[in-house]
Structures are given as C-alpha cells and as structure tokens.
Amino acid sequence: MDERQSQDVRAKLYTDIAHALLDSKLVAYVDRYNNQFAHLEEEKVLRYPCALIEFSDIQWQQVGRHVQRGTVLVNIYVATKVRGRTSAVGRTADPAVEDFELLGALRIVLRDLRLDYAGTFTRMRSVTDHDHDSTIVNLEQYAVTVIDTSAEPQTRRISVSVEIGDVSIK
C-alpha cells in the first residue's frame, strides 16, 4: 500500500508543487503563502526568487463512496528583488523581462508536472503587484482537478496457501 494514499490531497499537492519548483532550480525558496509580502520588514527567511503557494476554496463532488473530485485554484506568488532600471529605453529592459521569463519557465514546470491524482495545470490569471519598495510580486493562478481518495478504507489482502497431496492452491 502506498503510504501517500491516505495523505490529504492538499498536502500531496503542496509537496509535489514545491518539489517541482525547487527541483527546477528556478526559485531558491518555496513556502505556503501567509501574506508575507505585507510584512516584508519582518520576513527574514525569504530567499529570492521565491514561490509561495496558496490554495483557494475547493468545491468537492462525490464520485464514489469515499472518493471526491475537486477543482483547486492554486495561487503561486512569485517574488523577485527589483534589479536595476527597468525602463525600456535603449538596452535597460532586461531586468523587467527576466521576471516575465521566470514566470514563463515556471509555467512550463507546472505544465510538465504529472501526478497520479491530478489533471493538468491550467493558468487562469496573472497579476503583478508593484506595491513594494524592493520586491516585485507576481500572482500566477492555476486550476487543477484532483481526485481525493484519502477517505477510502484501507484494504488488506490475505494470502492463503493450501496443499492437498501434490497440489498447491494459492
């Protein structure tokens, strides 16, 4: 029996997204979102670029006795430090473009993420938050349909072997 089968689907989803983002080497830090950017002066643990993951409301549908399906809205807050000038005059547009290229690369990571309990990630919306002195925060929202089997009863298979004369039955 797979140990992760009984794990909450949100725990599995968070873990799988976090590992995919970290394994890509595109971000240096992943955590759950808890409004960290409203308190940047207090946040000493953030390393940039970082991705913070938040799950919005999930509407569940019963598909079997103990199995449910839901569409999860996954908000990924991607933050980078402001680097140099970002005006598009001459050749100084590179720092601004790098942020958008990072978002595109992270989209590819999620596109390629294959999970046995979830469908594909569909980008739903993007919002850029410029309201911080030294940090740019981009919200990338994805929708993904998941199947939650965590409430299924754990079944055990019993192996019985019987020998009758020269015949063995399993």
C-alpha positions as CSV (number, residue, x, y, z in Angstrom):
1,M,0.0,0.0,0.0
2,D,1.4,3.4,-0.9
3,E,1.9,5.4,2.3
4,R,0.8,8.6,0.5
5,Q,-2.6,7.3,-0.5
6,S,-4.1,8.2,2.9
7,Q,-2.4,11.6,2.9
8,D,-4.7,14.7,2.4
9,V,-4.8,15.7,-1.3
10,R,-3.8,19.2,-0.4
11,A,-0.7,18.0,1.4
12,K,0.3,15.9,-1.6
13,L,-0.4,18.7,-4.0
14,Y,1.6,21.2,-2.0
15,T,4.5,18.8,-1.6
16,D,4.5,17.9,-5.3
17,I,4.4,21.5,-6.5
18,A,7.1,22.6,-4.0
19,H,9.4,19.8,-5.1
20,A,8.8,20.5,-8.8
21,L,9.6,24.2,-8.3
22,L,12.7,23.6,-6.2
23,D,14.0,20.8,-8.5
24,S,13.7,23.2,-11.4
25,K,16.3,25.4,-9.7
26,L,14.3,28.4,-10.9
27,V,13.4,29.5,-7.4
28,A,15.5,29.5,-4.2
29,Y,12.7,29.2,-1.7
30,V,9.2,27.7,-1.5
31,D,6.7,28.0,1.3
32,R,3.0,28.3,2.0
33,Y,1.6,31.8,1.4
34,N,0.6,33.7,4.6
35,N,0.5,37.3,3.4
36,Q,4.3,37.5,3.8
37,F,4.6,40.5,1.4
38,A,2.5,42.7,3.7
39,H,5.2,42.3,6.3
40,L,8.4,42.2,4.3
41,E,10.4,44.0,7.0
42,E,9.6,41.1,9.4
43,E,10.3,38.4,6.9
44,K,13.9,37.4,7.3
45,V,13.7,33.9,5.9
46,L,12.7,34.7,2.3
47,R,15.3,34.0,-0.3
48,Y,14.7,35.3,-3.8
49,P,13.4,34.4,-6.2
50,C,10.8,32.7,-4.1
51,A,7.4,31.0,-4.7
52,L,4.7,30.9,-2.1
53,I,1.8,28.6,-2.6
54,E,-1.9,29.2,-1.6
55,F,-5.0,27.1,-2.2
56,S,-8.3,28.9,-2.7
57,D,-11.7,27.4,-2.0
58,I,-12.3,23.9,-3.4
59,Q,-15.7,22.7,-4.4
60,W,-15.9,19.0,-3.9
61,Q,-18.1,16.5,-5.8
62,Q,-18.7,13.0,-4.6
63,V,-17.7,10.5,-7.3
64,G,-17.7,7.3,-5.3
65,R,-18.5,6.1,-1.8
66,H,-15.3,7.5,-0.4
67,V,-13.8,9.3,-3.4
68,Q,-14.2,13.0,-4.2
69,R,-13.2,15.2,-7.1
70,G,-12.5,18.9,-6.8
71,T,-11.0,21.7,-8.8
72,V,-8.3,23.5,-6.9
73,L,-7.4,27.1,-7.6
74,V,-3.6,27.2,-6.8
75,N,-2.2,30.7,-6.3
76,I,1.6,30.9,-6.7
77,Y,3.1,34.1,-5.6
78,V,6.5,34.5,-7.3
79,A,8.6,37.3,-5.8
80,T,11.9,38.7,-7.1
81,K,14.1,41.6,-6.0
82,V,14.0,44.7,-8.1
83,R,17.2,44.7,-10.1
84,G,18.4,47.9,-11.6
85,R,16.5,50.1,-14.0
86,T,13.6,48.6,-15.9
87,S,12.8,51.3,-18.4
88,A,12.6,50.2,-22.0
89,V,14.9,52.9,-23.2
90,G,17.9,51.6,-25.0
91,R,19.1,48.3,-23.6
92,T,17.9,48.6,-20.0
93,A,14.7,46.5,-20.3
94,D,16.5,43.2,-19.3
95,P,15.7,43.1,-15.6
96,A,12.0,43.6,-16.2
97,V,11.9,41.0,-19.0
98,E,13.8,38.5,-16.7
99,D,10.9,38.4,-14.3
100,F,8.4,37.6,-17.1
101,E,10.8,34.9,-18.4
102,L,10.9,33.3,-15.0
103,L,7.1,33.2,-14.9
104,G,7.1,31.5,-18.3
105,A,9.7,29.0,-17.2
106,L,7.6,28.2,-14.0
107,R,4.6,27.7,-16.2
108,I,6.5,25.1,-18.2
109,V,7.4,23.3,-14.9
110,L,3.7,23.1,-13.9
111,R,2.7,22.1,-17.5
112,D,5.1,19.1,-17.3
113,L,4.1,18.1,-13.7
114,R,2.4,14.7,-13.9
115,L,0.5,13.5,-10.8
116,D,-1.4,10.3,-10.5
117,Y,-4.2,12.0,-8.6
118,A,-4.5,15.3,-10.6
119,G,-5.0,16.5,-14.1
120,T,-3.1,19.2,-15.9
121,F,-2.5,22.7,-14.5
122,T,-4.3,25.5,-16.4
123,R,-3.3,29.1,-15.9
124,M,-6.3,31.1,-15.0
125,R,-5.0,34.6,-14.3
126,S,-1.8,36.7,-13.7
127,V,-1.5,39.8,-11.5
128,T,1.6,41.8,-10.9
129,D,2.0,43.7,-7.6
130,H,4.4,46.6,-7.7
131,D,3.4,48.0,-4.3
132,H,6.7,47.1,-2.6
133,D,9.9,49.2,-2.5
134,S,12.4,46.4,-3.5
135,T,10.2,43.5,-4.4
136,I,8.0,42.6,-7.4
137,V,5.3,40.0,-6.6
138,N,3.6,38.2,-9.4
139,L,0.5,36.1,-8.7
140,E,0.0,33.2,-11.1
141,Q,-3.3,31.4,-10.6
142,Y,-3.7,27.8,-11.9
143,A,-6.7,25.5,-11.8
144,V,-6.2,21.7,-11.4
145,T,-8.7,19.0,-10.9
146,V,-7.7,16.4,-8.2
147,I,-9.1,13.1,-7.0
148,D,-9.1,12.7,-3.3
149,T,-9.0,9.0,-2.2
150,S,-7.8,9.7,1.4
151,A,-11.1,8.6,3.0
152,E,-11.1,5.2,1.3
153,P,-10.9,2.4,3.7
154,Q,-7.5,0.6,3.8
155,T,-8.0,-2.9,2.4
156,R,-5.7,-5.8,3.3
157,R,-5.0,-8.7,1.1
158,I,-4.7,-12.0,2.8
159,S,-2.6,-14.7,1.2
160,V,-3.7,-18.3,1.9
161,S,-1.8,-21.3,0.7
162,V,-3.3,-24.8,0.9
163,E,-1.5,-28.0,0.0
164,I,-3.6,-31.1,-0.8
165,G,-1.3,-34.0,-1.6
166,D,0.7,-33.0,-4.6
167,V,-1.5,-29.9,-5.5
168,S,-0.8,-26.4,-4.1
169,I,-3.5,-23.8,-4.2
170,K,-2.8,-20.1,-3.5
